[in-house]
Amino acid sequence: TYPAKLTGYSLRIQPRVNLIKNAEALSYGGLAFIDQSALTNLYAEVHKSFGFIYYPQPVLAETPDGLLRPALCFISEEFSEGEPTPEYILEMIKCAREMNAPENYISHIKAFGR
């Protein structure tokens, strides 16, 4: 997985992570190179465990060296409102730090746990 940022989407955690289109927003995460079989299994397990379906959306993610990389970002349109668990927030913070997200973004993630 490689660090990247995505312009035009804001982070939501309610109770699972999702992105919402927002022209003024910036989100941080990672680019992963995985095959179709692993991808299918990953999102089938998310659907089975949480009832959410994530759909692929083509995006341009920016790498730390400024390159724009075409990618698929998986976004759910069916999210219900809910509070994330403290453990899930800690997991998201850990991931954000591993992807070198700035502290203000990590503070944004922490705010979902209040």
N, C-alpha and C positions, 0 to 999 in steps of 0.2 A: 504494500500500500504506500502511495506517495502523497505528500501534502498537496492540497489544492484549495482554491477558493472559488466561489460561485457568485457572480453578480446577478442581482435581480430576484433573489429568493431570500426569505427570512426563515429562521429556525423556529419551529414550534415543538413543544414536548407536551402532549396531552392525551393519554399518558405515554405514548410512544413517540419517537422522533419522526418529524415530517418537515417538509419545506413548503412554504406558501409563496406564490408569486408576489413580489413586491419590488417595483422598479428601483427603489432607493436603497434596497437592502444588500447585504453581503454576508454570505455564510461560508464557513470553513469546514473542511473534511478531508477526505482522501480519495485518490483514484486507485482502484484495484483492477488488476487484470485477471479475470476468472472466466472459465469456459461456461458455455450455455447450460450444461448439466448441473454444475455447482450452483449457478445462479437460480435455476429452476428449483433446486432442492432448498436453497436458502429461503426464498420467498414463499415456497409451499409451507415450510415450517413456521414462518411468521404468520401466515394465514391460519394454519391449524392452531397455533398457540394463542393468537391474539384476535383473530377474526378480521384482520385488516388485509386488504389487497393493495399492493404497491404496483403502479404501472410505470413502464419505462418512458422517460421524457428525454429527448435529445437536448444536450446543453453543451456549452463551451466552458470548460473549467480552466482556470489559470494556475499554472505551476509556479513555485517560488522564483524561478528564473524568468518569469513573465511570458512564457509560451502559453498559447491557448490550445487546449487539447479537446477534440470532440469526445464526448462521453455520454453514457446513459445514466440518468439520475432517476431513482425509483421513488415515486411520490404517490401517496394515497389520497384519494378524493373522498373517502368514507370515514374520516376520523370522527369519533365521538369525543365529547369533553371528558376530561378525567385528570386526576392528579397522578404524576409519576411517583414511583417509590423513591425514597432516599438513595437506595442502592443503584437504581437506574440513573439518577442524576450523577452519582459518583462515577459510574461507568462512562457516561457521556463526557464528563470533565476529563477523565483519564484519556479517552480517545482524542479529545480536543488538544490536550497537552502533547500527546504523541505526534499529532499533526502540526505542531508549532503554531496553534491558533493564538492570537493576541489575548492578553489578559482581559480586555473589555469584552471579548467574546465569551471567555470562560465565566466572567461575572454574569453575562446574559444567561448562560446555561444554569448557573446557580440560582438565578431568580425564579426559575420554573419550580424549584423545590420549596418555595415558601408558601 
